[in-house]
């Protein structure tokens, strides 16, 4: 894959899959690699075109909720990106896997909306009868739908596994205002989760759990 550094951008951070570069004081370039990770382990073997699939999915869902959820995404269009990063249009290897985004301060929570009982939530339910400390109806089976989607945060760990937490713990980790921001922004994913999920039932696809990551743009301490 082409080296973004050849375009003169400063490398800021590399996660398990994505790499982040500085464009200017307000914008970043996020590049999705073909690296494969599972349970916080990065595999030696990449998956061809995985980065383009991830970027396409991000673009799709961002557009799906564009009328309700503000996004940091500016564009995935190489022509638009080239307006900020000269020479980008000539690097075909980066096209389709790169997003131009606005800078934001990350809320250190994974904001998860659950429409169905699955994953770690099911394990907790079997053991305690709760989901992230929230009481839910008894007698539920794996993948059963909740009456209404529920907001279930987890920590956003810099390393190691994220940990499921309840709303009280989340409020202790954030100001109540910023926790409210996370719930407010995640809300349309749950409220709108019914209609989009039903639409995809016709295609044999059920989306039971939707994680989201949110941030604050503007001056520190100002929720914008």
C-alpha positions as a Markdown table, in Angstrom:
| # | Residue | x | y | z |
|---|---|---|---|---|
| 1 | Unk | 0.0 | 0.0 | 0.0 |
| 2 | Unk | 1.2 | 3.5 | -0.7 |
| 3 | Unk | 2.9 | 5.4 | 2.1 |
| 4 | Unk | 0.9 | 8.4 | 3.3 |
| 5 | Unk | 4.1 | 9.9 | 4.6 |
| 6 | Unk | 5.1 | 10.3 | 0.9 |
| 7 | Unk | 2.4 | 12.9 | 0.8 |
| 8 | Unk | 4.1 | 14.9 | 3.5 |
| 9 | Unk | 1.7 | 14.2 | 6.3 |
| 10 | Unk | 2.7 | 13.7 | 9.9 |
| 11 | Unk | 1.9 | 10.3 | 11.4 |
| 12 | Unk | 0.0 | 10.7 | 14.7 |
| 13 | Unk | -1.2 | 7.3 | 15.7 |
| 14 | Unk | -1.7 | 3.7 | 14.6 |
| 15 | Unk | -4.5 | 1.5 | 16.0 |
| 16 | Unk | -5.0 | -2.2 | 15.4 |
| 17 | Unk | -6.4 | -1.5 | 11.9 |
| 18 | Unk | -6.5 | 2.3 | 11.2 |
| 19 | Unk | -3.7 | 4.8 | 10.9 |
| 20 | Unk | -4.1 | 8.5 | 11.7 |
| 21 | Unk | -2.3 | 11.5 | 10.0 |
| 22 | Unk | -2.3 | 15.2 | 10.5 |
| 23 | Unk | -3.6 | 17.3 | 7.6 |
| 24 | Unk | -3.9 | 20.7 | 9.3 |
| 25 | Unk | -5.2 | 22.3 | 12.5 |
| 26 | Unk | -8.7 | 21.2 | 11.9 |
| 27 | Unk | -8.5 | 18.0 | 9.8 |
| 28 | Unk | -7.0 | 14.5 | 10.0 |
| 29 | Unk | -6.6 | 11.7 | 7.5 |
| 30 | Unk | -7.8 | 8.3 | 8.7 |
| 31 | Unk | -6.5 | 5.3 | 6.6 |
| 32 | Unk | -7.9 | 1.8 | 7.1 |
| 33 | Unk | -5.3 | -0.9 | 6.5 |
| 34 | Unk | -5.9 | -4.5 | 5.6 |
| 35 | Unk | -4.7 | -5.6 | 9.1 |
| 36 | Unk | -6.9 | -8.2 | 10.8 |
| 37 | Unk | -7.4 | -8.1 | 14.6 |
| 38 | Unk | -9.5 | -10.3 | 16.9 |
| 39 | Unk | -9.6 | -10.0 | 20.7 |
| 40 | Unk | -7.0 | -7.2 | 20.7 |
| 41 | Unk | -4.5 | -9.4 | 18.7 |
| 42 | Unk | -3.3 | -8.2 | 15.3 |
| 43 | Unk | -2.8 | -11.2 | 13.0 |
| 44 | Unk | 0.2 | -11.6 | 10.8 |
| 45 | Unk | -1.9 | -12.2 | 7.7 |
| 46 | Unk | -3.8 | -9.2 | 6.2 |
| 47 | Unk | -7.2 | -9.6 | 4.6 |
| 48 | Unk | -7.0 | -8.1 | 1.0 |
| 49 | Unk | -9.3 | -5.0 | 0.6 |
| 50 | Unk | -10.5 | -5.2 | 4.2 |
| 51 | Unk | -9.7 | -1.5 | 4.7 |
| 52 | Unk | -11.9 | -0.5 | 1.7 |
| 53 | Unk | -14.8 | -2.6 | 3.1 |
| 54 | Unk | -14.4 | -1.0 | 6.5 |
| 55 | Unk | -14.3 | 2.5 | 5.0 |
| 56 | Unk | -17.3 | 1.8 | 2.8 |
| 57 | Unk | -19.3 | 0.6 | 5.8 |
| 58 | Unk | -18.4 | 3.7 | 7.8 |
| 59 | Unk | -19.4 | 5.9 | 4.9 |
| 60 | Unk | -22.7 | 4.0 | 4.5 |
| 61 | Unk | -23.8 | 4.2 | 8.2 |
| 62 | Unk | -22.6 | 7.9 | 8.5 |
| 63 | Unk | -24.9 | 8.7 | 5.6 |
| 64 | Unk | -27.7 | 6.5 | 6.9 |
| 65 | Unk | -27.9 | 8.6 | 10.1 |
| 66 | Unk | -26.7 | 12.0 | 8.7 |
| 67 | Unk | -30.0 | 13.8 | 9.4 |
| 68 | Unk | -29.8 | 12.8 | 13.1 |
| 69 | Unk | -26.2 | 12.3 | 14.1 |
| 70 | Unk | -23.4 | 14.8 | 13.5 |
| 71 | Unk | -20.3 | 13.2 | 12.1 |
| 72 | Unk | -16.6 | 14.0 | 12.0 |
| 73 | Unk | -16.5 | 12.7 | 8.4 |
| 74 | Unk | -15.8 | 15.3 | 5.7 |
| 75 | Unk | -15.4 | 13.0 | 2.7 |
| 76 | Unk | -14.1 | 9.8 | 1.3 |
| 77 | Unk | -14.0 | 11.2 | -2.3 |
| 78 | Unk | -10.4 | 11.3 | -3.6 |
| 79 | Unk | -11.1 | 14.6 | -5.4 |
| 80 | Unk | -12.3 | 16.3 | -2.2 |
| 81 | Unk | -9.4 | 14.8 | -0.2 |
| 82 | Unk | -7.0 | 16.1 | -2.8 |
| 83 | Unk | -8.2 | 19.6 | -2.1 |
| 84 | Unk | -6.7 | 19.2 | 1.4 |
| 85 | Unk | -3.8 | 16.8 | 0.6 |
| 86 | Unk | -2.1 | 17.7 | -2.7 |
| 87 | Unk | -1.2 | 14.6 | -4.7 |
| 88 | Unk | -3.7 | 12.3 | -3.0 |
| 89 | Unk | -5.7 | 11.7 | -6.2 |
| 90 | Unk | -2.6 | 10.2 | -7.8 |
| 91 | Unk | -2.3 | 7.5 | -5.1 |
| 92 | Unk | -4.8 | 4.9 | -6.2 |
| 93 | Unk | -3.8 | 2.5 | -3.4 |
| 94 | Unk | -5.2 | 4.9 | -0.8 |
| 95 | Unk | -8.5 | 5.5 | -2.6 |
| 96 | Unk | -11.5 | 3.8 | -1.0 |
| 97 | Unk | -9.7 | 3.2 | 2.3 |
| 98 | Unk | -9.2 | 6.8 | 3.4 |
| 99 | Unk | -11.4 | 9.3 | 5.2 |
| 100 | Unk | -10.9 | 13.0 | 5.6 |
| 101 | Unk | -12.2 | 13.9 | 9.1 |
| 102 | Unk | -12.6 | 16.8 | 11.4 |
| 103 | Unk | -10.6 | 16.8 | 14.7 |
| 104 | Unk | -12.5 | 16.0 | 17.8 |
| 105 | Unk | -11.8 | 15.2 | 21.5 |
| 106 | Unk | -12.9 | 11.6 | 22.0 |
| 107 | Unk | -15.4 | 10.7 | 24.7 |
| 108 | Unk | -13.6 | 7.7 | 26.5 |
| 109 | Unk | -16.7 | 5.5 | 26.2 |
| 110 | Unk | -17.9 | 2.9 | 23.7 |
| 111 | Unk | -21.5 | 3.9 | 23.2 |
| 112 | Unk | -23.3 | 0.7 | 22.5 |
| 113 | Unk | -27.0 | 0.4 | 21.6 |
| 114 | Unk | -28.4 | -3.1 | 21.9 |
| 115 | Unk | -31.6 | -4.1 | 20.1 |
| 116 | Unk | -31.1 | -7.8 | 20.9 |
| 117 | Unk | -29.6 | -10.0 | 23.6 |
| 118 | Unk | -26.2 | -11.2 | 22.4 |
| 119 | Unk | -22.5 | -11.3 | 23.1 |
| 120 | Unk | -21.1 | -10.3 | 26.5 |
| 121 | Unk | -24.6 | -9.0 | 27.4 |
| 122 | Unk | -26.0 | -12.5 | 27.1 |
| 123 | Unk | -23.2 | -13.9 | 29.4 |
| 124 | Unk | -24.1 | -11.3 | 32.1 |
| 125 | Unk | -27.8 | -12.0 | 31.6 |
| 126 | Unk | -27.4 | -15.7 | 32.2 |
| 127 | Unk | -25.3 | -15.1 | 35.3 |
| 128 | Unk | -27.2 | -12.1 | 36.9 |
| 129 | Unk | -30.3 | -11.5 | 35.0 |
| 130 | Unk | -29.1 | -8.0 | 34.0 |
| 131 | Unk | -27.5 | -6.3 | 31.0 |
| 132 | Unk | -24.8 | -3.8 | 32.0 |
| 133 | Unk | -26.5 | -3.7 | 35.4 |
| 134 | Unk | -29.9 | -2.9 | 33.9 |
| 135 | Unk | -32.8 | -5.2 | 34.8 |
| 136 | Unk | -34.4 | -6.8 | 31.8 |
| 137 | Unk | -37.3 | -9.3 | 31.4 |
| 138 | Unk | -36.7 | -12.8 | 32.6 |
| 139 | Unk | -36.9 | -15.8 | 30.2 |
| 140 | Unk | -35.1 | -14.2 | 27.3 |
| 141 | Unk | -33.1 | -16.4 | 24.9 |
| 142 | Unk | -30.0 | -15.6 | 23.0 |
| 143 | Unk | -30.7 | -13.0 | 20.2 |
| 144 | Unk | -34.2 | -12.2 | 21.5 |
| 145 | Unk | -35.2 | -8.6 | 20.9 |
| 146 | Unk | -35.5 | -6.1 | 23.8 |
| 147 | Unk | -38.8 | -4.2 | 24.0 |
| 148 | Unk | -36.8 | -1.1 | 23.3 |
| 149 | Unk | -33.2 | -0.7 | 22.4 |
| 150 | Unk | -31.0 | 0.0 | 25.4 |
| 151 | Unk | -27.9 | 2.1 | 25.9 |
| 152 | Unk | -25.0 | 0.0 | 27.3 |
| 153 | Unk | -21.6 | 1.8 | 27.6 |
| 154 | Unk | -18.2 | 0.2 | 28.0 |
| 155 | Unk | -14.8 | 1.7 | 28.7 |
| 156 | Unk | -12.6 | 2.7 | 25.8 |
| 157 | Unk | -9.3 | 1.1 | 26.9 |
| 158 | Unk | -6.0 | 2.4 | 25.5 |
| 159 | Unk | -4.8 | -1.2 | 25.7 |
| 160 | Unk | -6.4 | -4.5 | 26.6 |
| 161 | Unk | -10.1 | -5.3 | 26.6 |
| 162 | Unk | -12.9 | -2.7 | 26.9 |
| 163 | Unk | -15.0 | -3.4 | 30.1 |
| 164 | Unk | -18.8 | -3.3 | 30.2 |
| 165 | Unk | -20.0 | -0.7 | 32.8 |
| 166 | Unk | -23.3 | 0.7 | 34.1 |
| 167 | Unk | -24.6 | 4.2 | 33.7 |
| 168 | Unk | -23.5 | 5.2 | 37.2 |
| 169 | Unk | -19.9 | 4.2 | 36.5 |
| 170 | Unk | -20.0 | 5.9 | 33.1 |
| 171 | Unk | -21.2 | 9.1 | 34.8 |
| 172 | Unk | -18.3 | 8.9 | 37.3 |
| 173 | Unk | -15.9 | 8.6 | 34.3 |
| 174 | Unk | -17.4 | 11.6 | 32.5 |
| 175 | Unk | -19.2 | 14.7 | 33.5 |
| 176 | Unk | -23.0 | 14.2 | 33.5 |
| 177 | Unk | -23.2 | 16.6 | 30.6 |
| 178 | Unk | -20.8 | 14.6 | 28.4 |
| 179 | Unk | -22.5 | 11.3 | 29.3 |
| 180 | Unk | -25.8 | 12.9 | 28.3 |
| 181 | Unk | -24.1 | 13.9 | 25.0 |
| 182 | Unk | -23.1 | 10.3 | 24.3 |
| 183 | Unk | -26.6 | 9.1 | 25.1 |
| 184 | Unk | -28.2 | 11.8 | 23.0 |
| 185 | Unk | -26.0 | 11.1 | 20.0 |
| 186 | Unk | -26.4 | 7.3 | 20.3 |
| 187 | Unk | -30.1 | 7.6 | 20.7 |
| 188 | Unk | -31.0 | 7.8 | 16.9 |
| 189 | Unk | -29.1 | 4.6 | 16.4 |
| 190 | Unk | -31.4 | 2.9 | 18.8 |
| 191 | Unk | -34.6 | 4.7 | 17.9 |
| 192 | Unk | -33.9 | 4.5 | 14.2 |
| 193 | Unk | -32.5 | 1.0 | 14.7 |
| 194 | Unk | -35.9 | -0.5 | 14.4 |
| 195 | Unk | -36.7 | 0.7 | 10.9 |
| 196 | Unk | -33.2 | 0.2 | 9.3 |
| 197 | Unk | -33.0 | -3.3 | 11.0 |
| 198 | Unk | -36.4 | -4.3 | 9.7 |
| 199 | Unk | -35.4 | -3.1 | 6.2 |
| 200 | Unk | -32.4 | -5.5 | 6.3 |
| 201 | Unk | -34.5 | -8.4 | 7.5 |
| 202 | Unk | -35.7 | -8.7 | 4.0 |
| 203 | Unk | -32.1 | -9.4 | 3.1 |
| 204 | Unk | -31.6 | -11.9 | 5.8 |
| 205 | Unk | -29.5 | -9.5 | 8.0 |
| 206 | Unk | -30.3 | -8.6 | 11.6 |
| 207 | Unk | -28.2 | -5.9 | 13.3 |
| 208 | Unk | -28.6 | -6.6 | 17.0 |
| 209 | Unk | -25.8 | -4.5 | 18.5 |
| 210 | Unk | -24.5 | -1.2 | 17.3 |
| 211 | Unk | -21.4 | 0.4 | 18.9 |
| 212 | Unk | -20.6 | 4.0 | 18.4 |
| 213 | Unk | -17.7 | 6.3 | 19.2 |
| 214 | Unk | -18.4 | 10.0 | 19.8 |
| 215 | Unk | -16.3 | 13.1 | 20.4 |
| 216 | Unk | -16.5 | 16.8 | 21.0 |
| 217 | Unk | -15.5 | 19.4 | 18.5 |
| 218 | Unk | -14.4 | 22.9 | 19.5 |
| 219 | Unk | -12.7 | 24.2 | 22.6 |
| 220 | Unk | -12.0 | 21.9 | 25.5 |
| 221 | Unk | -14.8 | 21.8 | 27.9 |
| 222 | Unk | -17.3 | 23.1 | 25.4 |
| 223 | Unk | -19.8 | 20.5 | 24.0 |
| 224 | Unk | -20.3 | 21.4 | 20.4 |
